[in-house]
Amino acid sequence: KGGKFPESLLDVKNKTAVCISGGGKRSHLCAGGQLRALHHLGLLNRDTINYLSSTSGGAWATSIYTFYESASVENDDMLLGNATLPSNLTLDFLKAECSPIGDGGKISIEKNVKRLLFSVPTHEVFTRTIGKVFLDKFGLNNDNPFAMHETYDIVAETNPLLRLSDFNLSRPKRPFWITNATMLGPRWSALGDMVPIQFTGLYCGSPFLHKIHYEDRKRWSIGRELEFDVGGGMVDTFAFGGLATAKKTAPFDHMDTVNSLFSYISNKLEIETQKLFLGVHRENFESDEVLKRFITVPQPKSPFSVRDACGIVGTSYALSVRNKMFLNRLVPHEPYYNVLLDKQKGILMQYADGGFMDNLAILPVLQRQVERIVVFFNGYIPLPDMNVVDTVTYETFPSSNLIP
């Protein structure tokens, strides 16, 4: 509403963002160094850097930094390693052990894919591989739902089925974490319009409504067609992956709901000083009209986890196998439904690397109208010399997949 996203109600400002590009293991290792530098400069807190947006390999590093379990690594200094002066970067120094966040760079993705190929559901092979290679050491290679540290209490209170679930919670005061993927469409459809989708610890979805027409692939067409509305609303992260909305307490107008929530919550933010959830005092939450305006959805068969998000955003092979009848099954999929449309049933959607649409991970922070944006580009194609470029086009940044 008004250019504001839900996290603004948690007092997340839109002043500064850091974006870390995709680039597989290369970006993962680079991101570890970039996070280390920002940490030792005292900048990695939500008051200074409001947003941390990433995709692909960059997201593997930022997810570890945001959600790692304290039992695995004692603190951020141990996770990221000591600051290093460039003058000390000798070959002997570089042969030494790297910081824990970079350990996944020493493990083969290909070998782990082969080990898992016939032991887990096909569409989970890559996500579980990423979990094993990069997340296992940090307590994140699991099926646990994830959430923000600030919002967990109310999630558990308003969702009885989740009270006994183990959650991976974000570390306190971290920049608001966003990772970016691409929605390709149903497995049976021809490749057409792709839609960017965002995963965060608070919600998942695409902020703008897209009307997509899906058709069968010509190779094995049986005449299927589907008109489907994607985006325009978000769903709580723990509920992402359900197939349709369940019955509600009463019919209501969605825009009226949004307006009422913003008005009610904004007023609470000005007068409450104790622990809040989206600006609503915890003691008042169940007694207020707010609860009546929540949409009830079925519990997903499997929780959407940090591992799922990291696997999806790194699926760089998806387009090359999507038109192949059997290899197509290796592309991750999750159920998707539009929270704004009561009559639209959810369907299984395939997802892929966010780099297919925005390898710089910059679109989400542009949508949030962030004033200052720092981008770390860790791709393999050198950036152009902007001193000799008169007009910026798609060809200017061939590996960024960001069309100005």
SVG drawing of the C-alpha trace seen along z (x, -y; Angstrom):
<svg xmlns="http://www.w3.org/2000/svg" viewBox="-19 -9 72 53">
<polyline fill="none" stroke="black" stroke-width="0.4" points="0.0,0.0 1.4,-3.4 4.7,-1.8 5.1,-0.3 5.8,3.4 4.7,5.3 8.1,5.0 7.7,1.2 5.3,2.0 8.3,3.5 10.0,0.2 12.3,1.4 13.4,-1.8 14.0,-2.2 17.2,-4.2 20.0,-1.7 20.3,1.7 23.1,4.0 22.5,6.3 24.7,9.4 24.5,10.9 24.3,14.4 27.2,16.4 27.2,19.9 30.1,20.8 32.1,17.8 29.4,15.5 29.0,17.5 32.7,17.1 32.8,13.5 29.7,12.8 31.4,14.3 34.3,11.8 31.9,8.9 29.8,9.8 33.0,10.0 34.1,6.5 30.7,5.0 30.6,6.8 34.0,5.5 33.1,2.0 30.1,2.2 27.6,1.8 25.7,5.1 22.7,4.1 19.2,3.1 19.6,-0.5 22.5,-1.0 21.8,1.4 18.0,1.9 17.8,4.5 20.1,7.4 18.9,8.7 20.6,11.6 20.1,14.5 21.8,17.7 25.3,18.1 24.9,14.8 21.8,16.0 23.6,19.2 25.9,16.9 23.3,14.3 20.9,17.0 23.7,18.6 24.5,15.1 20.8,14.4 19.6,17.7 22.6,19.8 22.1,21.7 24.2,20.6 25.0,24.2 26.9,24.5 28.9,21.3 29.4,19.2 29.2,15.7 29.5,13.6 33.2,13.2 33.7,16.9 31.3,17.3 32.8,14.7 36.5,14.8 39.0,12.0 39.4,9.0 42.3,9.3 44.6,6.5 45.2,6.8 49.0,6.6 48.7,9.8 47.1,11.8 50.1,14.0 49.8,17.4 50.7,19.1 48.0,17.2 45.4,18.1 46.2,21.8 45.1,21.6 41.6,22.6 38.9,20.2 36.2,18.9 33.2,21.3 30.8,19.4 33.0,20.4 33.4,24.1 30.8,25.1 33.1,23.9 35.3,26.9 32.5,29.5 31.5,30.8 27.9,30.0 28.0,32.5 29.0,35.4 26.3,34.7 23.7,34.5 24.7,38.0 24.4,39.3 20.9,38.0 19.6,38.6 17.8,41.8 17.2,41.4 15.0,38.3 12.1,37.0 13.5,35.8 12.4,32.2 14.1,32.0 17.5,33.3 19.1,29.9 17.6,28.2 18.8,31.0 22.2,30.8 22.5,27.2 21.4,28.0 24.0,30.7 26.9,28.6 26.3,25.2 23.7,25.3 24.3,28.5 27.1,27.1 24.8,24.3 21.7,26.1 19.8,25.2 19.7,28.4 16.2,29.4 12.5,29.1 11.9,26.5 9.7,23.5 11.6,20.2 10.5,16.8 11.8,13.5 12.9,13.4 10.5,10.6 7.4,12.3 7.8,15.9 5.7,15.5 2.6,14.4 3.1,16.9 3.0,19.7 0.1,18.2 -2.2,17.7 -1.3,21.0 -1.8,23.9 -0.5,26.5 2.9,24.8 3.4,24.5 5.3,27.8 7.3,27.1 11.0,26.2 11.6,23.0 14.8,21.5 14.6,17.9 16.6,14.9 19.2,13.5 18.1,10.4 18.7,7.0 19.8,8.4 19.1,6.4 15.8,7.5 16.6,10.5 15.2,11.0 16.2,13.7 14.9,13.7 13.7,16.5 12.0,16.8 8.5,18.5 8.6,20.4 5.0,21.8 3.5,25.3 5.7,28.2 3.6,29.0 3.7,25.5 5.8,23.9 8.2,21.3 6.5,18.0 6.3,15.0 8.5,15.5 7.6,13.8 10.0,12.7 9.2,13.9 10.6,13.0 11.2,15.1 11.7,13.4 11.4,14.4 8.1,12.6 6.3,13.4 6.7,14.9 5.2,13.7 5.3,11.3 4.1,7.8 2.6,6.9 -0.2,8.7 0.6,10.5 -2.0,12.1 -0.3,15.1 -1.5,17.4 0.1,20.8 0.0,23.3 1.2,26.9 4.6,27.5 4.2,28.4 6.4,31.5 3.8,33.3 0.8,31.1 -2.6,32.3 -4.2,29.0 -4.0,27.7 -4.3,23.9 -4.6,21.9 -5.2,18.3 -3.6,17.6 -3.2,14.5 0.2,14.4 1.3,11.9 -0.4,8.9 -0.2,10.2 2.0,12.0 1.5,15.0 3.2,15.7 6.4,17.7 5.3,20.7 2.1,20.9 3.8,20.8 3.2,24.0 -0.5,24.5 -2.8,25.1 -5.8,22.9 -7.3,20.6 -9.6,22.2 -12.9,20.9 -12.8,17.5 -14.7,16.2 -16.7,13.8 -16.4,12.4 -14.5,9.1 -13.1,6.7 -9.3,7.1 -8.5,3.4 -10.7,2.5 -8.7,5.1 -5.4,3.6 -6.5,0.1 -7.9,1.1 -4.8,3.0 -2.4,0.2 -4.5,-2.4 -5.0,-0.3 -1.3,0.9 0.1,-2.6 -1.8,-4.0 -0.6,-1.3 3.0,-1.9 2.8,-5.5 1.4,-4.7 2.8,-1.2 6.3,-0.8 6.2,2.8 6.8,5.9 4.8,5.5 3.8,7.7 3.2,5.5 2.5,2.7 -0.3,4.6 0.3,5.1 0.4,8.8 -2.1,8.7 -4.7,7.0 -4.1,9.0 -6.7,11.8 -9.3,9.4 -9.1,6.9 -10.8,6.9 -7.5,7.6 -7.7,11.4 -11.1,11.5 -9.4,10.0 -6.8,12.7 -7.1,15.2 -7.0,18.8 -5.1,21.2 -4.5,25.0 -1.2,26.2 1.3,27.1 2.2,30.7 5.8,29.8 7.0,26.5 8.8,24.1 12.3,24.0 15.5,22.0 16.9,25.0 14.0,24.8 14.5,21.1 18.3,21.5 17.9,24.4 15.3,22.7 17.2,19.4 20.3,21.3 18.7,23.5 20.6,22.1 20.1,25.2 16.3,24.9 15.9,23.3 18.3,25.8 16.3,28.8 12.8,27.5 11.9,28.7 13.3,32.2 10.7,34.7 12.6,36.5 15.2,33.9 12.4,31.5 11.6,33.3 14.8,32.0 13.4,28.4 12.1,27.5 8.4,27.0 6.1,25.7 2.3,25.2 1.3,21.6 -2.0,19.8 -3.0,16.2 -4.1,15.0 -6.3,12.2 -8.5,14.5 -10.9,16.8 -12.0,18.8 -8.6,19.5 -7.3,22.9 -3.6,23.3 -1.3,25.2 2.2,26.7 4.6,24.1 8.3,24.6 10.8,22.2 14.3,21.3 17.4,19.1 16.5,15.5 19.4,14.5 17.2,15.3 15.4,12.0 17.6,10.0 21.1,11.4 21.9,8.2 19.1,8.8 18.3,5.1 14.6,5.1 13.1,5.8 14.9,2.8 13.9,0.6 10.3,1.6 10.7,0.5 12.1,-2.8 15.3,-2.4 17.3,-5.6 20.9,-4.2 21.8,-0.9 25.2,0.8 25.6,3.7 28.3,6.4 28.5,8.0 30.1,11.4 29.3,12.7 31.9,14.2 31.6,11.6 33.5,8.3 31.4,5.2 31.8,2.7 33.8,-0.5 31.0,-3.0 33.3,-5.9 33.0,-4.8 29.3,-3.6 26.8,-6.2 23.6,-4.2 22.8,-1.4 21.1,1.6 20.6,5.2 23.8,6.0 25.8,3.6 25.3,6.0 25.1,9.4 25.4,11.4 23.2,9.3 19.9,10.2 18.5,6.8 16.9,5.0 16.8,1.2"/>
</svg>
